[in-house]
Amino acid sequence: MIVITVVLLGKLADLAGAPTLTLPAPSSAPLDWAGVLAALPPALADAADDPRNRVAANGALLADKAELQAGAGDEIALLPPVSGG
């Protein structure tokens, strides 16, 4: 099975109980942000959709989550805000 890897950081990894998840890669069109949310467990999807979270695809930070277009073998990172000093 060809997959898309989702890397979870901070509170999102805590919520998922793991630092990474794999999603099946769609066979027809690229996976968009709505597709990622639909594939995640509901509590994780709600937390991931927080507008303060950022998304990176294959190491490139996206200015807008709506730009996400992931395919087979791609890596998506969900980046919650960081606090501290």
Secondary structure, DSSP 8 states (H G I E B T S, - for coil): --EEEEEE-HHHHHHHTSSEEEEE--SSS-B-HHHHHHHS-HHHHHHHT-TT-EEEETTEE-SSGGG--B-TT-EEEEE------
